[in-house]
Amino acid sequence: MMISRSTASRVAKSVLNHADPRYFSAATSLGGGGYTHGGAAIFLSRNLENALWKTWTRFPAVGVRKSSTLALSKDQRQEEEKVQGGASDGAAATGGGNGNKGVVVSYWGVEPAKITKEDGTEWKWNCFRPWETYTSNTTIDLKKHHAPVTWMDKMAFWTVKALRLPTDIFFQKRYGCRAMMLETVAAVPGMVGGMLLHCQSLRRFEHSGGWIKALLEEAENERMHLMTFMEVSKPRWYERALVFAVQGVFFNAYFLAYLVSPKMAHRIVGYLEEEAIHSYTEFLKELDNGNIENVPAPAIALDYWRLPPGSTLRDVVMVVRADEAHHRDVNHFASDIHCQGLELKAAPAPVGYH
């Protein structure tokens, strides 16, 4: 935005007229020496006019915030710089992982709550809270299967089978990396479904029956699986690149599929979860045969699933497999609701189904 010098002059004079008189006292100095009251006003008027002219003609996008400290005293400017510096330093502290290595200074008064565990020790995770943890029901039936009868079921079933083939070829027996890749995909459907139901609820001015929360719970649970396996197996650079490609394609494909046919989208996820159960069963076999080292369970897994001290990777795989079985049930159930010609809100959502 370009303005004339005369306009800048009028703005400068207007600012001076409305400013507090203390800014023109002999104690206020922008350059170093002391000024008389009248001399300070003339000096500030001219310099403020030049400052406004240069700021608004050369840097129209950032002038306001930077010039707002022009009338601050030396002590005030130092205090503001101290706060801004503290905020910058605090930003480097961990925000989603474990531990608080620094405190972020916030003008808005948003302070992190100090949370303790049931035994009184400090809670060290920011990515989830104690009330979000649970004990997984590992007695769930792992062999339940939805037999594909209709053409839609068969299409969903064979789509998943086709997706499994390149995964088997690429990862083979590397089940740690396979689980990690699987979770980067498995965490997408719940988020997409929850997001679309959220938008639908807003458009229609109606409740979702709890299904928004149920699907977002599923997405978060799958993401926690990923955070856990990241502690066990570190992805190589080409595996990270593969995640970018697969996630980009799968997210958009599932988004369109859910818009066209939610019942088919949920059926696909149900079959994906059945394949996940199979993959984790093979993972357990490799652990039991000694082909994969049964290392101690990561600390994040102990707290998230409330596992007893001394738990191992095998215990982690057991609870993750149980989670996948629960997701299988939820998505096949959601598809069945749609197949009956109903909307999801017609049946109470299985919130907290673990």
C-alpha positions in Angstrom: 0.0 0.0 0.0 1.5 3.3 -1.1 0.7 6.6 0.6 2.0 10.2 0.1 4.4 11.9 2.5 1.7 14.5 3.4 -0.6 11.7 4.5 2.1 10.1 6.6 2.7 13.5 8.2 -1.0 13.9 9.1 -1.1 10.4 10.6 2.0 11.1 12.6 0.6 14.3 14.1 -2.7 12.5 14.9 -0.8 9.8 16.7 1.1 12.4 18.7 -2.0 14.3 19.6 -3.6 11.2 21.1 -0.5 9.8 22.8 0.2 10.0 26.5 2.2 13.1 27.4 4.6 11.0 29.4 6.2 9.8 26.1 7.5 13.4 25.5 9.0 14.0 28.9 12.7 14.7 29.4 13.1 11.2 30.8 12.1 9.5 27.5 14.9 9.0 25.1 14.9 7.1 21.8 18.4 7.9 20.8 20.3 8.5 24.0 20.3 12.2 25.1 17.7 14.1 27.1 15.3 16.5 25.4 13.2 19.4 26.4 9.4 18.9 26.1 9.0 21.0 23.0 12.2 19.7 21.3 11.2 16.1 22.0 7.8 16.7 20.4 9.4 18.2 17.3 12.0 15.5 17.1 9.5 12.7 17.6 7.1 14.2 15.1 9.7 14.3 12.4 11.1 10.9 13.1 7.7 9.3 13.5 6.7 10.8 10.1 9.9 9.3 8.5 9.4 6.0 10.3 5.8 5.8 9.1 6.7 6.8 5.6 9.5 4.2 5.3 7.5 1.4 7.0 4.3 1.8 5.0 5.9 2.4 1.7 8.7 -0.3 1.9 7.2 -2.9 4.2 3.4 -2.7 4.1 2.9 -6.3 5.4 4.9 -6.1 8.6 5.0 -2.5 9.6 2.3 -2.3 12.3 3.7 -4.9 14.7 7.3 -3.8 14.5 6.5 -0.1 14.9 4.2 -0.7 17.9 7.2 -0.6 20.3 8.3 2.8 19.1 6.9 4.7 22.1 7.9 2.1 24.7 10.5 3.1 27.3 13.8 1.3 27.5 12.7 -0.9 30.4 9.4 -1.8 28.6 11.2 -2.7 25.4 13.7 -4.9 27.3 10.8 -6.6 29.1 9.0 -7.4 25.9 12.2 -8.7 24.3 12.7 -10.9 27.3 9.2 -12.4 27.0 9.6 -12.9 23.3 13.0 -14.5 23.8 11.6 -16.8 26.4 8.8 -17.8 24.1 11.2 -18.6 21.4 13.4 -20.7 23.7 10.4 -22.5 25.1 9.1 -23.4 21.6 12.1 -25.7 21.3 10.8 -27.8 24.2 9.1 -31.1 23.5 5.4 -30.7 22.9 4.0 -34.1 22.0 6.6 -36.6 23.3 7.6 -37.4 26.8 8.9 -34.9 29.4 8.9 -31.1 29.7 12.4 -29.8 29.0 11.3 -26.2 28.9 8.4 -23.9 29.7 6.7 -21.9 26.9 6.0 -18.4 28.1 2.6 -17.4 27.0 1.0 -13.9 27.2 -2.4 -15.7 27.0 -2.1 -17.4 30.4 -2.3 -21.0 28.9 -0.3 -23.0 31.3 0.3 -26.7 31.1 -1.5 -28.6 33.9 0.7 -30.7 36.2 -0.7 -34.2 36.0 0.3 -37.2 38.1 -0.3 -40.9 37.8 -2.3 -43.0 40.3 0.8 -43.7 42.3 1.6 -40.0 42.6 4.5 -39.9 40.1 4.6 -37.2 37.5 2.9 -38.0 34.2 5.5 -37.5 31.4 3.4 -37.8 28.2 1.9 -34.9 26.4 0.4 -36.8 23.6 -2.1 -38.6 25.8 -3.4 -38.3 29.3 -4.0 -40.9 32.1 -7.8 -40.9 31.6 -7.2 -41.9 27.9 -5.3 -45.0 28.9 -7.0 -48.4 29.2 -6.5 -52.1 29.6 -7.1 -53.9 26.3 -9.5 -56.9 26.2 -7.3 -59.5 24.6 -10.0 -62.2 25.0 -11.9 -60.8 22.0 -12.7 -63.4 19.2 -9.9 -63.0 16.6 -11.4 -65.4 14.1 -14.7 -63.5 13.4 -15.0 -62.8 9.7 -17.6 -61.1 7.5 -18.3 -63.5 4.6 -18.6 -61.4 1.4 -22.0 -62.1 -0.1 -23.1 -59.0 -2.0 -21.2 -57.6 -4.9 -20.2 -54.7 -2.7 -18.8 -57.0 -0.1 -16.9 -58.9 -2.7 -15.5 -55.8 -4.2 -14.3 -54.5 -0.8 -12.8 -57.9 0.1 -10.8 -58.3 -3.1 -9.7 -54.7 -3.0 -8.1 -55.4 0.3 -6.5 -58.6 -0.9 -5.0 -56.7 -3.8 -3.6 -54.1 -1.5 -2.0 -56.9 0.6 0.0 -58.4 -2.2 2.6 -55.5 -2.7 2.9 -55.2 1.1 3.9 -58.9 1.4 6.4 -58.5 -1.4 8.0 -55.3 0.0 8.2 -56.2 3.7 8.3 -60.0 3.7 9.3 -61.1 7.2 10.2 -57.6 8.5 7.1 -57.4 10.7 8.3 -54.4 12.8 8.6 -52.2 9.7 5.4 -53.8 8.3 3.5 -52.9 11.4 4.8 -49.4 11.3 3.7 -48.9 7.6 0.3 -50.6 8.3 -0.4 -48.1 11.1 0.3 -45.1 8.9 -2.5 -46.3 6.7 -4.8 -47.6 9.4 -5.0 -44.3 11.1 -6.5 -42.5 8.0 -10.0 -44.0 7.7 -11.2 -43.0 11.2 -10.0 -39.4 10.7 -11.6 -39.2 7.3 -14.9 -40.7 8.4 -15.0 -38.6 11.6 -14.2 -35.4 9.6 -17.0 -36.1 7.0 -19.5 -36.9 9.7 -18.5 -33.7 11.6 -19.2 -31.6 8.5 -22.5 -33.4 7.9 -23.6 -32.8 11.4 -22.8 -29.1 10.9 -24.7 -28.9 7.6 -27.8 -30.7 8.9 -27.9 -29.2 12.4 -28.1 -32.6 14.0 -26.2 -35.0 16.3 -24.1 -37.8 15.0 -25.1 -40.3 17.6 -21.5 -40.3 19.0 -20.0 -41.7 15.8 -17.8 -38.7 15.2 -16.1 -39.4 18.6 -16.0 -43.1 18.0 -14.2 -42.8 14.6 -11.8 -40.2 15.9 -11.0 -42.4 18.8 -10.1 -45.2 16.3 -7.8 -42.8 14.4 -6.0 -41.8 17.6 -5.7 -45.3 18.7 -4.1 -46.3 15.4 -1.7 -43.4 15.7 -0.7 -44.5 19.1 0.2 -47.9 17.6 2.5 -46.0 15.2 4.1 -44.0 18.1 4.8 -47.3 19.9 6.3 -49.1 17.0 8.5 -46.1 16.2 10.3 -47.0 19.5 10.9 -50.5 18.3 11.8 -50.1 14.6 13.2 -47.0 13.0 12.1 -46.5 9.4 14.6 -46.1 6.6 14.6 -43.1 4.3 12.8 -44.9 1.5 10.2 -46.3 3.8 9.5 -42.7 4.9 9.2 -41.7 1.3 6.8 -44.6 0.7 4.6 -43.4 3.6 4.3 -40.0 1.9 3.2 -41.7 -1.4 0.8 -44.2 0.1 -0.8 -41.8 2.5 -1.4 -39.3 -0.2 -3.0 -41.8 -2.5 -5.0 -43.7 0.2 -6.3 -40.5 2.0 -7.8 -39.1 -1.2 -9.1 -42.5 -2.4 -10.8 -43.2 0.9 -12.2 -39.7 1.1 -13.9 -40.1 -2.3 -15.0 -43.7 -1.4 -16.7 -42.4 1.8 -18.5 -39.7 -0.1 -19.8 -42.1 -2.7 -20.6 -45.1 -0.4 -20.0 -45.0 3.4 -21.1 -48.6 3.7 -18.5 -49.8 1.3 -15.8 -47.6 2.9 -16.5 -49.1 6.3 -16.6 -52.6 4.8 -13.1 -52.0 3.3 -11.8 -50.9 6.7 -13.4 -54.0 8.3 -11.5 -56.2 5.9 -8.3 -54.2 6.4 -8.5 -54.8 10.1 -9.0 -58.5 9.5 -5.7 -58.5 7.5 -4.1 -56.5 10.3 -5.1 -59.3 12.8 -3.5 -61.8 10.5 -0.3 -59.8 10.2 0.1 -59.4 14.0 -0.5 -63.1 14.4 2.4 -63.8 12.1 4.4 -61.2 14.1 3.7 -63.2 17.3 4.8 -66.4 15.6 8.2 -64.9 14.6 8.6 -63.7 18.2 7.8 -67.1 19.7 10.2 -68.8 17.2 13.0 -66.4 18.2 13.4 -64.9 14.8 12.6 -61.5 16.2 14.1 -60.4 19.6 11.5 -60.0 22.3 12.8 -56.7 23.6 11.3 -54.9 26.6 8.1 -53.0 25.9 8.6 -49.3 25.2 7.7 -46.9 28.1 4.9 -45.4 26.1 3.2 -48.8 25.7 3.4 -49.5 29.4 1.5 -46.3 30.2 -1.0 -46.3 27.3 -2.2 -49.9 27.7 -1.5 -50.0 31.5 0.8 -53.0 31.0 2.6 -54.4 34.1 6.3 -53.7 34.6 8.5 -56.1 32.8 6.2 -56.4 29.8 7.8 -57.2 26.5 7.3 -56.6 22.8 5.1 -59.7 22.6 2.7 -58.2 25.2 2.6 -55.0 23.1 1.7 -57.0 19.9 -1.0 -58.9 21.8 -2.8 -55.7 22.9 -2.4 -54.0 19.4 -3.9 -57.1 17.8 -6.8 -56.9 20.2 -7.3 -53.2 19.2 -7.4 -54.2 15.6 -10.1 -56.8 16.3 -12.2 -54.1 18.0 -11.8 -51.8 15.0 -12.8 -54.7 12.8 -16.1 -55.1 14.7 -16.8 -51.3 14.7 -16.4 -50.9 11.0 -18.3 -54.0 10.0 -21.1 -52.9 12.4 -21.1 -49.4 10.7 -21.3 -50.9 7.3 -24.2 -53.2 8.4 -26.1 -50.1 9.6 -25.8 -48.5 6.2 -26.7 -51.7 4.5 -30.0 -51.7 6.4 -30.8 -48.3 4.9 -30.2 -46.4 8.1 -27.7 -43.7 9.1 -25.1 -44.3 11.7 -26.8 -42.0 14.2 -29.7 -44.6 14.3 -27.5 -46.8 16.5 -25.5 -45.6 19.5 -21.8 -45.4 18.7 -19.5 -47.8 20.4 -17.5 -45.0 22.1 -14.7 -46.4 24.3 -15.0 -49.9 22.8 -11.6 -51.5 23.5 
